[in-house]
Amino acid sequence: MKANRNSVLTINGGSSSIKFALFNKEEPPLQLFHGEIEGMGSKNAQLRFTNSMTAQQNSIPLPTADYSEAANLLIKWLEKQQEFVSIEAIGHRIVHGMKHTNPEPITATLLAELKQISVYDPVHLPLAIMLIEIFQKQYPDLTQIACFDTSFHASMPSVAKQLAIPRRFSDKGIQRYGFHGLSYAYLMQELKRVAGNETAQGKIILAHLGNGASLAAVKEGKSMDTSMGFTPTSGLVMGTRTGDLDPGVGLYLIESEKMNAKQFNHLINHESGLLGISETNADMRELLEQEGTDHRAAEAVELFCYQTKKWIGAYAAVLGGLDTLIFSAGIGEHSPEVRKRICDGLQFLGIELDEPRNEKNEAIISTDTSKVCVRIIKTNEELMIAIAVCELLNHSVKS
């Protein structure tokens, strides 16, 4: 690699995809390209990427690959890109950070700690660790930085973090942490940019609705509460995750179905949610298409919208009112029908949707007379990773 390094690579590993982006180390960082490996383990696996300068899109079919193979294929593809030689650091989205609240270099000590706590988030952390180690093996001298998804919620009051279990467990770090923090940080930054600081300091509910879904209550720019808790499995019903579940259900399944911990974990993270209810798939688009002929699909959609509506009502109470509601992520950004069903009946909170605006996925989808401004903001976790990495690198240089 060249000595003159001036770019940052971001890696955002999900349970079945790896998102990546390259940024010039500017202020703010300038995206050069972004992409995603999706469909891993299937015949439809592909690497999609977009040149951010020209908006030119391309895709490359991939052989059926597991996560490790896909990561190595990504490295080989990246090495063919001219800009790759200028990478100074790699920023990783780390979903669970426990007590870590700020971006930090990935050291042997931190990696060992992440491995130790990966039992708390077996869906995300082992895969993130795998990606770190694969890049580390290929480029041992390249700086890698962890950006924690829990950071945004560090401001939550203690009453929102506390779990009603014996206090000795809270001393060991067992508490509500909240997730999707990189997404929420971006949404707040973008809200301030488009609507001004006064609006961003108001009473805001953020709805990150995708295959993984959560909501956050924000006041004066700080997280006051969020639907996910100790792990990303809790809260709102999701694509394949249960969301909140009576602990007695776990005990019942362990005793009556003779499930072990590994089987139970797979059930609540990979077989439940919209997939479990519909018995067909976890894709909201397909469920909406099927609901007219399949009551199971209809029930899955209904439950998702019902629970989201409940969280909005609860967080309006936490905030003491509501000024702005923001929809984001795959479902939140692209499904007018889901947004409509969620907002229907929330007129008492001051929410009034403008149907034509909603159907067109406009930036503001509430009426001009609505007391609550309802917005759609496309999230950008990769940019927040790049910003955090650049700030840490610049601080290191000044130090």
N, C-alpha and C positions, 0 to 999 in steps of 0.2 A: 504493500500500500504506500501511497505517497505520503511524505511528511506533512504536506499542507492539507490538513483535514478540516473540512468546513461544513459537514453535514451530519444529520442525526437520523438513524433508522429506528422506527418504532415497531414493536411487535405486540400484537393484541391477540393472544391465543384463547379461543373458546373451546368448548367441548367437542365440536366437530368442524371447526374452521380455524384458520390462522389469518388474521388481518395484518397488513403491513403497510408502511408508508415511509417515504424518504423526504426529509426537509432540509433546506439550506439553513444554516445556523445564523439566522437573522433575527430582527426584533420588529414584529413577530416572525416566527419561523415561516418560511415559504415552502409550501408543499411542491415537490417535483413530480412524484408519482405515488399512487397508492393501489393496493390490490388485496386479493383474498384468495386463499386456497380453501375451497369448499367441497363438500361431498366426500370427505375422506372415508375410505373403507367401502365406497360404492363404485359402481361402474360409471357414474356420472361425475367423478372427481375431476376438478379443473382448477387451473390457476388463472384468475381474471385480474387484469391490471389496467389502469388508466393513466395516461400521461396528463398530469395536471395542467401543463402549459398549453397543450393542444386539444385536450379533452378526447383524444383518440383512445378508443377502447379496444382491448385485445383479450383473447382467451386461449389457453393452451390445455388440451385434454391431458390428463395425467393417468398413469396406470393406477389401478386400485392400490392404495397405499395406506399404511397405518400412520399414526401421528409422527413417529420418528422418521419414517421414510419421507413423509411430506415435508418435514422441516429441512431435511437434507436436500430435497429437490428444490426447495425455496432458496437455499444457500447457493446452489449451483446456478439457478436462474439469476439471482442477485449479482453474482460474480460476473455475469455477462453484460451487466448494465454499466455504462461508462461512469456514472456517478458513484458507483459503489466504492471505488478506490479512495474516495474522499471522506469516508465515514469516520467520525471521531468517537462516536459512542452509540450504544444501542439502549433504547428505553423500553422496558417491559411493563405491561399492565399486570400487576400482582393483585389478584382479587382480595385475598385475605391478608391483612397485615398485622392483625392483633393489636399490639400496643404501638406499632410503628405508624407515625402520622405524617412524616415528611419523606420526599424522595431521597434515596441514598444509594451510594455505590454498592454493587453486589459483591460482597466479600465471602470468603470461605465460612466465616462465622454466621453471616446472614443466611447463606444458603443452607447451612446446617439447621438453623432455627426454622426456616421455611419447611424443611423436610420434617422437622419434629411436629409442626402444627398442621401439616397437610391432612392429617386425619380429620380435622375440623371442616375442611373443604376438599373432599376427595374428588369432586367434579372438576375443579379448576387448578388447584395448587400443584398436583403432581405433573400436570401437563406444562404448566409455566416453568417448573423446575427443569423438566426435560428440555424445553426450548433453550433455557439459559445454558444448560450444560452442553448442548449440541453446538451452540455458537461459541461457547468457551473453549471447547475442544478444537474447533476449527480456527479460532482467532483468540488465542490465550492472552494477547497483549491489548485487546480492545476493551475499553471501559464499558461495562454494562451497569445500568441503573434501574432500580426498582421503583415503580410509581404505584402507590397503594390505593386501591379502590375504596378503602375505608376512610381515607384521610378527610374527605369532605364532611363526614359526620362526627368528627372529633369534638365539634362545638355543641353537640346535643347535651341538654341538661342531664344530670345524673338520673332523674326520675325516668327519662326516656331510655336510658341505657340499662337500667337495672332489671334483672330477672328474679322472679320470686322463688329462688332456691336458697338453700343454706348459704350464709354469707361466706363460708370458707371457700366456696367455689368461685365467688366473685373475686376473691383475693388471688385466684389462679388465672384470672383473665376471662372467666366465663360471664359474658355480658352481651348486650345488643350492640353491634358495631355498625350495621348498615353497609350497603354496597352501591354499585353504580355511581360511585363518587366522582370519577373522572367525567362521566357524562353530565352529572349535575353541576359540576364546576364549570363546564363549558356552557351549559344552558344559562347559568347565571351571568357569566361573562358576556354572552351574546345578548341577553335581555338588557343588560346595562348599555350595550353598544347601540341597540336599535330603539330602546325606549327611554334611556336616561337613567341616571343614578337614583332619582327619587322613586321611580317605579321598581327598580331592583332592590330598594330598601323596604318595599312593602310586604304585604302578606301574600305569599306565593305557594302554590302547590305545583310540584313538578311530577309529571307522569311519564316515566320511562317504560313504555309498553312494547315489548318485543317478545322473543321466545323466553328470555328472562325478563321479568317485569317487576317493577317496584314503584312506589311513590314516595315523595319527600315533602315535608312541610318546612318552609324557609321563611324566616322573619329577620329583617334588618341584615340580610345577606348571609345569615347563619342557619345551618340545619337545626331544626328543633325536634324533629322526629322523622322516622322513615319506616317503611313497612317491612323490609328485610331486617333480620336481627342478628343472631349469633352466626348464622350461616346464610348463604344465598338461597337456601331451600325454603326459607320461611316467608311469610307475608302473603302476597297476592297469588292466586292460582296462576301457573305459568304453562309454557308449552308442554313440558314433561315433568315438572316439579309440582308437588302438592300445594305449596304455600303452607300457611298455618295449619297444623294438624294436632288434634287432641292426643296428648301423650299416651292415653289409654288405648288408642288404636294401635300404636306400636307394640305395646305389651300384649294386646290381644293377638296380633299377627304372629308375634314371636312364640306365643304359647300354643295357639290353635293351628297355625300353619307351620310350626317348627322352623321358622326363619332364623337364620343367623344374622349377625350385624351386617355382613357384606350383602346379603340378599335383601335385607330391609333397606339399606342405603340405595341399592340399585332400584328398588321399587319406587321409593319416594322421589328419586332424582331423574329416572329415565323411563318409567312406565306410567307415571301418574299425570296430573294436570289435565290439559286439554286432550292429550292423547289417551289418558286413562278413561276419561268420561266419554269421549267420542268412540273409542275403540277402533279408530281409523287412522288419524294422524294429528299432529300438533300444529299444523299450518292454519292460521286464522283465515287466510284467503280461501282455502279449500273448504274449511268448515262453513263459511258463509255461503259458499256455492251449494253445499250439501244440505243445509238446514231445512230447506223446503221439502226434502224427501227422506230425511233421516233425523228422527227425533233426538238421537244421541248427539249429533252434531249441533242441533239447535240448543240442547241443554248445556253443552260445553260453552257455546258463545254466550248464552244467557248468564251462566255463572261468572264468566270472566267480566262481563259488563256490570253485573250486580255487585260483585266484590269491589271492583274499582270505584263504583259509585259510593259504596260504604266507606272506603278509605278517604275519599274526597270529603264526605260529610264529617268524618272523624277529625280530619286535619283542619277543616275550617273551624272546628271547635277548639282544637289545640292553638290555632293562630288567633282566635277571637275575631274571625271574619276572613274575608278573602278578597284580594284585589286582582290577582292574575292566576290563571290556570294554563299550564303549558303541557302540550302533548308532544312526545318525542319517541324515537326509536321506530322499528319497523311497523308495528301496528299503529302506534300513535301518530306517525307521520303520514301513513298511506291508507288508512281505513276510515273513510267518512262515516260508514255505517256504525262502526264500533264507537266512534266519538259521539255520534248522535245518540246512541242508546245510553251511553254513560251519562251524558248531560241531560237527557230527558228526565224531567222530574226534579231537577236541581234549580228550578227558577226561584225557589225560596231563598237560595244563596245569592241570587242576583245574576245567574248564568242564563244567557239567552243566545242560542246559536243562530247564525244567519245561514240558512240551508244552502243557498247557492255558493257562498264562500266556502262552506264546509265541503261541499261536493268537489270544489276545485282545489282543495288542499291549500287554500291561501294562507298567508302568514298570520292574519287575524281572521278568525272564523266566527267571532261573536258579532252581534248587531251593534250599531253605533250607539244605541241606548242601553246596552247591557251594562250593569253595574260592575260586573267582572269581565275583564278582558281575557278572552280565550285565544291562545296562540298555538301555532305549530312552529317548532324550531327543530331543524335537523341537527342531530347531535354530532359531535366530532371528538371522540375520545383520543384519537391519534394526535390531534393538535395539542391537546392538553398534556399528553406525554412528552411531546417535543418541547413545549414551553418549559415544563418542569426540568427536563434534561439540560436544556440550554441555560437555564438560570443556575443550575447546580454547577455546570461546567464553567460558566462565567465567574461564579463565586469562588471556585477553586483557583482560577487564574489570578483573581484579585488578592486572594489569601497568600 
